[in-house]
Amino acid sequence: VKNFYREQHAKQTVAYNLRARNHFFSAARERPSMSIWQAMEMLDTMVDESDPDTQLGQIHHLLQSAEALRHDGKPRWMQVTGLVHDLGKLMIFFAGAQGQWDVVGDTFAVGCAFSDKCIYPETFKANPDSNHPVYSTENGIYEKGCGMENVMVSWGHDEYLYLVLKDQSRLPKEALAIIRYHSFYPWHREGAYRQFMAEGDETLLEAVKEFNP
């Protein structure tokens, strides 16, 4: 797991994140079409290298998430979110993914100083942005209160699925926030990056915190 994060933290630069987003929005990108169940079955063939508990298959994780939310009386939109929240990992099978380091794992903000609230923070030393005159500062390319929607979170399955469902679902904004931020532990669990929050972000943060258990 530490070797995974060592590679992820070294390669998740601003430059790479901009390239990844350009690829996502490119008209030339192949866009596979499949049902939710087909997507879950394909995902079940993947082993997540960032997860120390690899005994549980991906499809079981999704079903158990949805069932736990149903059991706890959460609204149906949150149950659906639990069922699909990790389907972005399918990008590992598509052109554009460089490896597991840009698909899975905890996420963090890029374009500003890497937070010591991230897992294995010392491994960011290998990232060239850690010495950048702007990217290495506390606020970096952002302004305080700019809103979390405007903060570039490291590219991976969360951001990928968020962009897909933002255009192709009727899920509420709280569900989209759960999709985008459920791996953003430095923010929702450790309290990092709060200086960027704007009006409405607290509601989204509470939705993520309600979902993640």
C-alpha positions, 0 to 999 in steps of 0.5 A: 500500500505504501508503494502505491501511495509513493507512486501516486503522490509523485505523479499527481501533478497539476500538469498531469491533472490538466492532461487527464481532464483534457482527455476526459472532455476530448471528443475523440475519447471512446465512451463505452456504454453498459448497464449498471449491472454490467459495469459492476460485473466488469469492476469485480475483476479488478483488485484495488492495490490501494486497499489493504483489505482485498479479500472482498470483491468490488461487487460485494463492496457496492452491494454491501454499501447500498444495503448498509445505507438501506438498513440505516434508513438513508434516503433512496438516492443515497442507497443508489449512490452507495451502489454506484459510488466506485464504478469510476474504477472502470476507467482502469480498463479504458484508454487514458488510465496510466495505472492504478495510481491515477484510478484508486486511492485517497485523493487530495488537492493539487495546485496548492501545498500538499497537506500533512493530513494526507496519508504518507505525506512525506512521499510528496517530496518526490512530486515536482509541484512540492517545490513550485513557487505557486503550487507549494504555497498554502492557497496555491492557485486558489483564493480563500472561499473559492468553493470546493467545486473550484478546487482541483482534486487529484484525478481518479475514479471519484472525479471521473464518475462525478463528471459522468454522473453530473451530465448523465444522472438525476442524482442530487448535488449531495450525491454528486458530492459523495461521488466526488469526495468520498476518497477525499479524506484529508478534507472530510475526515481530517479538516484540511482545505477548509479555507477554500469552502464557500456557502453551501459546501458545509451541506455537501461536507455533511452529506459525505460524512453521513455516507462514508461510515 
